[in-house]
Amino acid sequence: MTDLNELIQSASGIARGVVSREAQEADKEGKWVVDTMRALQEAGLTGLVVPAVNGGLGQGLYALVRISEELGKAYSSAGLCFGMHCVGSAVIAAKATPWQQKTYLEPIARGEHITSLALSEPGTGAHFYFPQTSLVHLSADEFLVNGDKTFITNGSHADSYVVSTLGASADASPDQFSCVIVDAGTPGISWGKEWAGMGMRGNSSRPAHFNNLRIGGNHILGEKGDQLWYVFNVVAPYFLMSMAGTYLGIAEAALQEAKETLLKRTYAHSGSNLAQVSILQHRLGQLWSNVERTRRLIYNAAQAGDKGTADALFHILAAKAEVADCCVDVVNEAMTLSGGIGYQQNGRLGMLLRDARAAHVMSPTTDLLYTWLGRALLDQPILSD
Ligand SMILES: Cc1cc2nc3c(=O)[nH]c(=O)nc-3n(C[C@H](O)[C@H](O)[C@H](O)COP(=O)(O)OP(=O)(O)OC[C@H]3O[C@@H](n4cnc5c(N)ncnc54)[C@H](O)[C@@H]3O)c2cc1C
């Protein structure tokens, strides 16, 4: 059994080294975090959620939060790229056939394969669970994939993509989709330009067009009818927890910046420094409390998810919704506490603020999460629109 503290230490070392070094260039040039992903592979961390029986670390949601948090403190795109790889790995692992274990999970565990998640589409936007990309059954063992995906993180750099598709059956309801694994380089994929976001600029999130892409039946994940099971048992928990960890890391980084500024900033006219101003002490205390309360919510949600408690989904939905507010508020306030220096162009806090804003717009968005939570609490169907 791998010791989680050792994994966190390993991630922390990579975050303070390679990730921090790569962050500036990635943010400035919109360059995918290649060195970061390589370092995570070399440390074995990309096998985090791959079952031990396939050579992976066999960890779950809590470990994913803790590793994503370490990466998020240094650079949020690192957390996003790592997170999407882990969600893709978890989706593959959930019901992997022996062939899928050998072809995907074992190389992932060995640090030789990066995967990613291609669910979002331009047509259905935040409603990623209503894909329109079609999967047509051609013959006994051959299928055709046609359609458009958007915002695929690690796009064109990963070795495979977990793609959601609408089953070909004419009577299929919009949520009756199947997930398939598409290998990079399969004829029929064409990549669009990297998306130039105001933040989260190192993840190479980009669109892809699938034109008569042929896959064998061995690339289909799970059984017909498993779709909602995948959304709520794998995609939502793993995605929400990896993102919650990353955004918690952003909030912690901003809190640290604010604290350092208050300790350092000394006035020439009085010799006093900002750490002695009671209103600023009070505000720093509020920021710390916000981060700590959100941390507890996230850790608790991940542990509930790992234990499979009946109410785990409530906690998981709330955790990602709350961390979005927390990280935007904490970075924003840290910038105020840091004065004009904190407001400088391309400064650390400016970058954290740009990155934090993605928390509200990445699906499931904050609005959708609170709506789903309300529906779940009221025992209503969650995906009604
Ligand atoms: C940095 C980044 C990385 C990403 N990486 C990936 C990835 O790796 N894989 C992937 O599949 N996707 C990815 N996405 C896509 C993402 O998860 C969303 O699907 C996408 O951002 C939705 O964008 P949209 O502009 O189409 O939103 P829209 O669908 O146009 O939504 C606009 C707003 O309307 C709100 N809204 C819409 N319907 C409702 C409703 N019924 N109730 C309440 N509010 C509603 C939404 O919450 C949102 O705030 C990424 C996005 C970003 C920004």
The ligand as an ORCA input file, in Angstrom:
! r2SCAN-3c Opt
* xyz 0 1
  C     -10.001     25.883    -18.988
  C     -11.062     24.944    -19.445
  C     -10.748     23.597    -19.610
  C     -11.711     22.692    -20.016
  N     -11.364     21.375    -20.168
  C     -12.284     20.487    -20.609
  C     -11.923     19.116    -20.859
  O     -10.790     18.689    -20.662
  N     -12.866     18.269    -21.319
  C     -14.133     18.677    -21.552
  O     -14.950     17.853    -21.956
  N     -14.516     19.970    -21.334
  C     -13.620     20.874    -20.879
  N     -13.981     22.190    -20.689
  C     -15.338     22.611    -21.034
  C     -16.171     23.021    -19.820
  O     -16.240     22.007    -18.876
  C     -17.568     23.511    -20.196
  O     -18.305     22.536    -20.842
  C     -17.540     24.682    -21.031
  O     -16.675     25.638    -20.444
  C     -18.946     25.244    -21.145
  O     -18.796     26.396    -21.873
  P     -19.927     27.107    -22.741
  O     -19.279     28.385    -23.091
  O     -20.416     26.286    -23.840
  O     -21.102     27.368    -21.663
  P     -22.653     27.501    -21.906
  O     -23.268     26.145    -22.056
  O     -22.920     28.477    -22.990
  O     -23.142     28.104    -20.513
  C     -23.062     29.507    -20.195
  C     -23.534     29.744    -18.768
  O     -24.934     29.391    -18.673
  C     -25.126     28.582    -17.524
  N     -26.208     27.592    -17.742
  C     -26.478     26.926    -18.883
  N     -27.548     26.113    -18.686
  C     -27.937     26.271    -17.412
  C     -28.963     25.706    -16.600
  N     -29.831     24.835    -17.091
  N     -29.056     26.107    -15.314
  C     -28.199     27.034    -14.804
  N     -27.200     27.597    -15.513
  C     -27.083     27.226    -16.797
  C     -23.808     27.838    -17.358
  O     -23.690     27.436    -16.007
  C     -22.791     28.895    -17.735
  O     -22.473     29.682    -16.612
  C     -13.038     23.121    -20.272
  C     -13.356     24.489    -20.109
  C     -12.406     25.374    -19.702
  C     -12.789     26.820    -19.525
*
